[in-house]
Amino acid sequence: LPDKAIDLIDEAGSRMRIRRMTAPPDLREYDEKIANVRREKESAIDAQDFEKAAALRDQEKQLQLKRERREKEWKAGDMDVVAEVTEELIAEVLATATGIPVFKLTEEESQRLLRMEDELHKRIIGQDDAIKGLSRSIRRTRAGLKDPRRPGGSFIFAGPSGVGKTELSKALAEFLFGDEDALIMLDMSEFMEKHTVSRLFGSPPGYVGYEEGGQLTEKVRRKPFSVVLFDEVEKAHGDIFNSLLQILEDGRLTDAQGRVVDFKNTVIIMTTNLGTRDISKAVGLGFAKANDEESTYERMKVKVQEELKQHFRPEFLNRVDDIVVFHQLTPKEIIQIVDLMLAQVAERLKDRDMGLEVSQAAKQVLADRGYDPVMGARPLRRTIQRELEDTLSEKILYGELRPGQVVKIDIEGEGDAATFTFVGETAPAAVAAPSTAASNG
């Protein structure tokens, strides 16, 4: 074996030994409980409350006995078993050291790719055409049918604001590389001027910032397995596209310090609103009918293609794998997005040992007040903050809602006059889990 492989096995063995020697969490919990009881006992003795001190002394003895029993079980169970360094542990050590998600390679890659649409739909509501097109391109790449010199995929995501273009990029990063942090996000509105181009790839020698490297090249050099998102790419200065041509064609770029940065393991995504503004305006003003969604989408696709051809050079568009056009969100999809956002609120409440149940009527009111065909799903987040989170935070601070309770949210009244009601009910721990809360209502 090469030295690096032996070092990996050694490091994995050390990690296994440290884990075996570290006391389990429940033992540490016993230590904390015993320390708390001792403090209370000493306080009771100082206050000359000897009856309470005696009760606390008995409680301390019981906790000590439980701790000793649990410690014997732990030592008898773990210490006698021979430790084995597995492939998963070595992959974990390698992933920690390099930032490359090796542990994902242990799962059958073909099976994951075949169910790619289902995995992405867990986070993205609707947008079937966009997800199918993206999945087909990624499968083609992973099957080895793409040029090995080019990036793993290059896409233009076009569509109205707030329909999930950035969210799909995050979901793709998590699916491909196991972590949402594998997304390198660059807002191209910061690179509109000619002199800002050097910030992306690094300043030339003799200029300020030469030693720091470029915002894009440094991040890709440190995270070669990543999704690179150029947000609102149409705002970028024209000189940037000259360098992007080289990335899309050759999968490499030389930074200002002469180092070659490899983009072969990245997925390039560019988002744009080109061609969608007029369509969104027509829907917002009521010129488009509700049952006219398909024709609106087809008109949007044609308009997007025209605008892209006007704005970008042909050699740039020819190097992109696929242009994905997103639908506008429908009221039915907004209801599903409400469920996703409420599940996130329930997850945060779980940290405070609280559950959340929202009635279907309350969800419908949130969807009605947060739906805007022009702005997409973003107003919905603000609606949930304004209608639910603000009141929840006040009631928690006032002590009206306490840990161990399930918060039940419903509505009173109808239409615009409808108001939300918040009732905290004590419930078993199992009921307070966010998975249950998210499915109720």
C-alpha positions as CSV (number, residue, x, y, z in Angstrom):
1,L,0.0,0.0,0.0
2,P,1.2,3.6,-0.6
3,D,2.1,5.7,2.4
4,K,-1.0,7.8,2.1
5,A,-3.3,4.8,2.3
6,I,-1.4,3.5,5.5
7,D,-1.8,7.0,7.0
8,L,-5.6,6.9,6.3
9,I,-5.9,3.4,8.0
10,D,-3.9,4.7,10.9
11,E,-6.0,7.8,11.3
12,A,-9.2,5.8,11.0
13,G,-8.0,3.3,13.7
14,S,-7.2,6.3,16.0
15,R,-10.6,7.7,15.5
16,M,-12.2,4.4,16.3
17,R,-10.2,4.0,19.5
18,I,-11.0,7.5,20.7
19,R,-14.7,6.9,20.1
20,R,-14.6,3.7,22.1
21,M,-12.8,5.4,25.0
22,T,-15.3,8.3,25.0
23,A,-18.1,7.8,27.5
24,P,-21.6,7.7,25.8
25,P,-23.9,10.7,26.1
26,D,-26.2,9.1,28.7
27,L,-23.3,8.7,31.1
28,R,-22.4,12.3,30.8
29,E,-26.1,13.2,31.4
30,Y,-26.0,11.2,34.7
31,D,-22.9,13.2,35.7
32,E,-24.7,16.5,35.0
33,K,-27.8,15.3,37.0
34,I,-25.7,14.2,40.0
35,A,-23.8,17.6,40.0
36,N,-27.2,19.5,39.9
37,V,-28.6,17.4,42.8
38,R,-25.5,18.0,44.8
39,R,-25.7,21.7,44.3
40,E,-29.4,21.7,45.4
41,K,-28.5,19.6,48.4
42,E,-25.8,22.0,49.5
43,S,-28.2,24.9,49.0
44,A,-30.8,23.1,51.2
45,I,-28.3,22.5,53.9
46,D,-27.2,26.2,53.9
47,A,-30.9,27.1,54.2
48,Q,-31.3,24.5,57.1
49,D,-34.0,22.7,55.1
50,F,-32.8,19.3,56.3
51,E,-35.9,17.4,55.1
52,K,-35.3,18.5,51.5
53,A,-31.6,17.8,51.9
54,A,-32.3,14.2,53.0
55,A,-34.6,13.7,50.0
56,L,-31.9,15.0,47.6
57,R,-29.3,12.8,49.3
58,D,-31.4,9.7,48.5
59,Q,-32.0,11.0,44.9
60,E,-28.2,11.4,44.6
61,K,-27.6,7.8,45.7
62,Q,-30.1,6.5,43.2
63,L,-28.5,8.4,40.4
64,Q,-25.0,7.1,41.5
65,L,-26.3,3.5,41.4
66,K,-27.9,4.0,37.9
67,R,-24.7,5.6,36.6
68,E,-22.5,2.7,37.9
69,R,-24.9,0.1,36.4
70,R,-24.8,1.9,33.0
71,E,-21.0,2.2,33.1
72,K,-20.7,-1.5,33.7
73,E,-23.0,-2.2,30.7
74,W,-20.9,0.1,28.5
75,K,-17.6,-1.4,29.5
76,A,-18.9,-5.0,29.2
77,G,-20.5,-4.3,25.8
78,D,-17.9,-2.3,23.9
79,M,-14.5,-3.1,25.4
80,D,-14.6,-6.8,24.9
81,V,-15.5,-6.5,21.1
82,V,-12.5,-6.3,18.7
83,A,-12.6,-3.0,16.9
84,E,-12.8,-3.2,13.1
85,V,-11.8,-0.3,10.8
86,T,-14.4,-0.4,8.0
87,E,-14.5,1.2,4.5
88,E,-17.1,3.7,5.8
89,L,-14.8,4.9,8.5
90,I,-11.9,5.3,6.1
91,A,-14.2,7.2,3.7
92,E,-15.3,9.5,6.6
93,V,-11.7,10.3,7.5
94,L,-10.8,11.0,3.8
95,A,-13.9,13.2,3.4
96,T,-13.0,15.2,6.5
97,A,-9.4,15.7,5.4
98,T,-10.1,16.6,1.7
99,G,-13.6,17.9,1.6
100,I,-14.4,15.4,-1.1
101,P,-17.7,13.5,-0.2
102,V,-16.2,10.0,-0.6
103,F,-18.8,8.5,1.6
104,K,-21.4,9.0,-1.1
105,L,-19.5,6.7,-3.4
106,T,-20.3,3.7,-1.1
107,E,-23.9,3.8,-2.2
108,E,-24.8,2.3,-5.5
109,E,-24.4,5.3,-7.8
110,S,-26.7,4.1,-10.5
111,Q,-29.6,3.6,-8.1
112,R,-29.2,7.1,-6.7
113,L,-29.2,8.6,-10.2
114,L,-32.3,6.7,-11.3
115,R,-34.3,8.2,-8.4
116,M,-32.8,11.6,-8.8
117,E,-36.1,13.3,-9.6
118,D,-37.8,11.9,-6.4
119,E,-34.9,13.1,-4.3
120,L,-35.0,16.6,-5.7
121,H,-38.8,16.8,-5.4
122,K,-38.4,16.4,-1.6
123,R,-37.2,20.0,-1.6
124,I,-38.6,21.5,-4.8
125,I,-42.3,21.8,-5.4
126,G,-43.5,21.5,-9.0
127,Q,-41.0,22.3,-11.8
128,D,-41.3,18.8,-13.3
129,D,-39.9,19.9,-16.6
130,A,-36.9,21.6,-15.1
131,I,-36.1,18.7,-12.8
132,K,-36.5,16.1,-15.5
133,G,-34.2,18.1,-17.9
134,L,-31.6,18.5,-15.2
135,S,-31.7,14.9,-14.1
136,R,-31.3,13.6,-17.7
137,S,-28.2,15.8,-18.2
138,I,-26.6,14.7,-14.9
139,R,-27.3,11.0,-15.7
140,R,-25.8,11.4,-19.1
141,T,-22.7,12.9,-17.5
142,R,-22.3,10.3,-14.8
143,A,-22.8,7.4,-17.3
144,G,-19.6,8.5,-19.0
145,L,-21.1,9.9,-22.2
146,K,-19.8,13.4,-21.8
147,D,-16.5,14.9,-22.8
148,P,-14.1,14.1,-19.8
149,R,-12.4,17.5,-20.2
150,R,-15.6,19.6,-19.7
151,P,-17.4,20.3,-16.4
152,G,-19.8,17.7,-15.0
153,G,-22.7,19.8,-16.3
154,S,-23.5,23.4,-17.4
155,F,-27.0,24.8,-17.2
156,I,-28.9,28.1,-17.6
157,F,-31.8,28.3,-15.2
158,A,-34.3,30.8,-16.6
159,G,-37.7,31.7,-15.1
160,P,-39.6,34.3,-13.0
161,S,-38.4,35.4,-9.6
162,G,-39.0,33.2,-6.6
163,V,-39.9,29.9,-8.4
164,G,-37.0,27.8,-7.0
165,K,-34.0,28.3,-9.3
166,T,-31.5,28.9,-6.4
167,E,-33.2,26.3,-4.2
168,L,-32.8,23.7,-6.9
169,S,-29.1,24.5,-7.1
170,K,-28.8,23.9,-3.4
171,A,-30.8,20.7,-3.6
172,L,-28.5,19.5,-6.5
173,A,-25.4,20.3,-4.5
174,E,-26.7,18.3,-1.6
175,F,-27.7,15.4,-3.8
176,L,-24.5,15.2,-5.8
177,F,-21.9,16.0,-3.1
178,G,-23.8,15.2,0.2
179,D,-23.7,18.7,1.6
180,E,-25.4,22.0,0.8
181,D,-22.1,23.8,1.6
182,A,-20.8,22.3,-1.7
183,L,-22.6,25.2,-3.4
184,I,-20.3,28.0,-4.5
185,M,-22.7,31.0,-5.0
186,L,-21.6,34.2,-6.8
187,D,-24.0,37.1,-7.2
188,M,-23.1,38.5,-10.6
189,S,-24.5,42.0,-9.8
190,E,-21.2,42.5,-7.9
191,F,-19.3,42.1,-11.2
192,M,-21.1,44.6,-13.4
193,E,-18.1,46.9,-13.9
194,K,-14.9,46.1,-15.9
195,H,-12.6,46.6,-13.0
196,T,-14.5,44.0,-10.8
197,V,-13.7,41.2,-13.3
198,S,-10.3,40.7,-11.6
199,R,-12.0,39.9,-8.3
200,L,-13.4,36.8,-9.8
201,F,-10.1,35.3,-11.2
202,G,-7.5,37.2,-9.2
203,S,-5.7,40.5,-9.6
204,P,-2.6,40.6,-11.9
205,P,0.9,41.0,-10.3
206,G,1.5,44.5,-8.8
207,Y,-2.2,45.2,-8.2
208,V,-4.0,45.2,-4.8
209,G,-5.3,41.7,-3.9
210,Y,-2.8,39.8,-6.0
211,E,-1.9,37.4,-3.1
212,E,-5.5,36.7,-2.2
213,G,-6.5,35.0,-5.4
214,G,-9.9,35.2,-7.1
215,Q,-13.3,34.6,-5.5
216,L,-14.1,31.9,-8.0
217,T,-10.8,30.3,-8.6
218,E,-9.8,30.1,-4.9
219,K,-13.1,28.5,-3.9
220,V,-13.0,25.9,-6.7
221,R,-9.3,25.1,-5.9
222,R,-10.3,24.4,-2.3
223,K,-13.5,22.7,-3.2
224,P,-13.1,20.9,-6.5
225,F,-16.2,18.8,-6.0
226,S,-18.9,21.5,-6.0
227,V,-21.9,23.2,-7.7
228,V,-20.9,26.7,-9.0
229,L,-23.9,29.1,-9.1
230,F,-23.6,32.3,-11.1
231,D,-26.7,34.2,-9.9
232,E,-28.3,36.7,-12.3
233,V,-25.6,36.0,-14.9
234,E,-27.0,38.6,-17.3
235,K,-25.8,41.4,-15.1
236,A,-22.1,40.4,-15.3
237,H,-19.7,42.4,-17.4
238,G,-19.0,41.0,-20.9
239,D,-15.4,40.2,-20.2
240,I,-16.4,37.6,-17.7
241,F,-18.0,35.5,-20.4
242,N,-14.6,35.2,-22.2
243,S,-13.3,33.3,-19.2
244,L,-16.5,31.3,-18.8
245,L,-16.1,30.1,-22.4
246,Q,-12.8,28.5,-21.4
247,I,-14.3,26.9,-18.3
248,L,-17.3,25.5,-20.3
249,E,-15.1,24.1,-23.1
250,D,-11.9,23.0,-21.5
251,G,-12.9,22.6,-17.8
252,R,-9.9,24.5,-16.6
253,L,-8.8,28.1,-16.0
254,T,-5.5,29.7,-15.1
255,D,-5.7,32.2,-12.3
256,A,-3.6,35.4,-11.9
257,Q,-0.8,33.5,-10.0
258,G,-0.4,31.0,-12.9
259,R,-2.1,28.0,-11.1
260,V,-4.4,25.9,-13.3
261,V,-7.8,25.5,-11.6
262,D,-9.7,22.3,-12.5
263,F,-13.4,22.6,-13.1
264,K,-13.9,19.0,-14.4
265,N,-15.7,17.9,-11.2
266,T,-17.9,20.9,-10.9
267,V,-21.5,21.6,-12.1
268,I,-21.9,25.1,-13.5
269,I,-25.3,26.7,-13.1
270,M,-26.3,30.2,-14.3
271,T,-29.6,31.8,-13.4
272,T,-31.4,34.6,-15.3
273,N,-34.7,36.4,-15.4
274,L,-34.3,37.3,-19.1
275,G,-37.5,36.9,-21.1
276,T,-39.8,36.4,-18.1
277,R,-40.5,39.9,-17.0
278,D,-43.2,40.7,-19.7
279,I,-44.9,37.3,-19.1
280,S,-45.0,37.9,-15.3
281,K,-46.3,41.4,-15.8
282,A,-49.2,40.1,-17.9
283,V,-50.1,37.5,-15.3
284,G,-49.9,40.0,-12.5
285,L,-52.2,42.4,-14.3
286,G,-54.7,39.6,-15.0
287,F,-54.3,39.3,-18.8
288,A,-53.4,35.6,-18.5
289,K,-56.1,33.2,-17.5
290,A,-55.7,30.6,-14.8
291,N,-56.3,27.7,-17.2
292,D,-53.9,29.2,-19.7
293,E,-50.8,28.0,-17.8
294,E,-49.4,25.7,-20.5
295,S,-49.6,28.3,-23.3
296,T,-48.1,30.9,-21.0
297,Y,-45.2,28.5,-20.3
298,E,-44.6,27.9,-24.0
299,R,-44.7,31.6,-24.8
300,M,-42.2,32.1,-21.9
301,K,-39.9,29.5,-23.4
302,V,-39.9,31.1,-26.8
303,K,-39.4,34.6,-25.2
304,V,-36.5,33.3,-23.1
305,Q,-34.8,31.7,-26.1
306,E,-35.1,35.0,-28.0
307,E,-33.7,37.1,-25.2
308,L,-30.8,34.8,-24.5
309,K,-29.8,34.9,-28.2
310,Q,-29.9,38.7,-28.1
311,H,-28.0,39.0,-24.8
312,F,-25.3,36.2,-25.1
313,R,-23.0,35.3,-28.0
314,P,-23.8,32.1,-29.9
315,E,-20.5,30.5,-28.9
316,F,-21.4,30.9,-25.3
317,L,-24.9,29.4,-25.6
318,N,-23.5,26.5,-27.7
319,R,-21.3,25.4,-24.9
320,V,-24.1,25.2,-22.3
321,D,-25.5,21.6,-21.9
322,D,-29.1,22.7,-21.3
323,I,-31.3,25.7,-20.9
324,V,-34.0,24.9,-18.2
325,V,-37.1,27.2,-18.1
326,F,-39.0,27.2,-14.9
327,H,-42.8,27.4,-14.6
328,Q,-44.7,30.1,-12.6
329,L,-46.0,28.7,-9.3
330,T,-49.7,27.7,-9.1
331,P,-51.9,28.1,-6.0
332,K,-51.9,24.3,-5.5
333,E,-48.0,24.3,-5.4
334,I,-48.1,27.2,-2.9
335,I,-50.0,25.1,-0.5
336,Q,-47.3,22.4,-0.7
337,I,-44.6,25.1,-0.2
338,V,-46.5,26.2,3.0
339,D,-46.2,22.6,4.3
340,L,-42.4,22.7,3.6
341,M,-41.9,26.1,5.3
342,L,-44.1,25.1,8.3
343,A,-42.0,21.9,8.7
344,Q,-38.9,24.2,9.0
345,V,-40.7,26.2,11.7
346,A,-41.6,22.9,13.5
347,E,-37.9,21.8,13.4
348,R,-36.8,25.1,15.0
349,L,-39.5,24.7,17.7
350,K,-38.3,21.1,18.4
351,D,-35.1,22.7,19.7
352,R,-37.2,24.3,22.4
353,D,-38.9,21.0,23.1
354,M,-42.2,22.2,21.5
355,G,-44.4,20.8,18.7
356,L,-46.5,22.4,16.0
357,E,-49.8,21.6,14.5
358,V,-51.4,23.8,11.9
359,S,-55.0,23.3,10.6
360,Q,-55.7,23.0,6.9
361,A,-57.8,26.2,7.1
362,A,-54.9,28.1,8.5
363,K,-52.6,26.8,5.8
364,Q,-55.1,27.9,3.2
365,V,-55.2,31.4,4.6
366,L,-51.4,31.6,4.6
367,A,-51.3,30.4,1.0
368,D,-53.9,33.0,-0.1
369,R,-52.1,35.9,1.7
370,G,-48.7,34.8,0.5
371,Y,-49.5,34.0,-3.1
372,D,-48.2,36.4,-5.7
373,P,-47.9,35.1,-9.3
374,V,-45.3,37.7,-10.1
375,M,-43.1,37.4,-7.0
376,G,-43.3,33.6,-6.6
377,A,-42.8,32.0,-3.2
378,R,-40.8,34.8,-1.5
379,P,-43.8,36.7,-0.2
380,L,-45.0,33.5,1.4
381,R,-41.9,33.4,3.7
382,R,-42.6,36.9,4.8
383,T,-46.3,36.1,5.4
384,I,-45.3,33.2,7.7
385,Q,-42.9,35.4,9.5
386,R,-45.5,38.1,10.0
387,E,-48.6,36.0,10.7
388,L,-47.0,33.1,12.7
389,E,-43.4,33.6,13.8
390,D,-43.8,37.1,15.3
391,T,-46.8,36.0,17.4
392,L,-45.1,32.7,18.4
393,S,-42.0,34.5,19.5
394,E,-44.0,37.0,21.7
395,K,-46.0,34.2,23.3
396,I,-42.8,32.2,24.1
397,L,-41.2,35.3,25.6
398,Y,-44.3,36.1,27.7
399,G,-44.4,32.5,28.9
400,E,-47.8,31.7,27.4
401,L,-46.2,28.9,25.4
402,R,-43.8,26.7,27.2
403,P,-41.5,23.7,26.5
404,G,-43.3,20.4,26.4
405,Q,-46.3,21.8,24.7
406,V,-47.7,21.4,21.2
407,V,-48.8,24.7,19.7
408,K,-52.0,24.3,17.7
409,I,-52.7,27.0,15.2
410,D,-56.1,27.7,13.7
411,I,-58.1,30.6,12.4
412,E,-61.1,32.7,13.6
413,G,-63.3,34.6,11.1
414,E,-63.3,34.5,7.4
415,G,-61.6,36.2,4.4
416,D,-59.5,39.2,5.1
417,A,-60.8,39.4,8.7
418,A,-59.5,36.0,9.6
419,T,-57.1,35.9,12.5
420,F,-54.8,33.2,13.7
421,T,-55.3,31.5,17.1
422,F,-52.4,29.9,19.1
423,V,-53.2,27.3,21.8
424,G,-50.5,25.5,23.7
425,E,-51.5,22.0,24.9
426,T,-49.3,19.6,27.0
427,A,-48.7,16.4,25.0
428,P,-46.5,13.3,25.1
429,A,-43.0,13.8,23.7
430,A,-43.8,11.6,20.7
431,V,-46.6,14.0,19.6
432,A,-44.3,17.0,19.7
433,A,-42.0,15.6,17.0
434,P,-41.9,17.8,13.9
435,S,-42.6,14.9,11.5
436,T,-46.0,14.4,13.2
437,A,-46.6,18.1,13.4
438,A,-45.8,18.6,9.7
439,S,-48.2,15.8,8.6
440,N,-51.1,17.0,10.7
441,G,-53.6,19.7,9.8
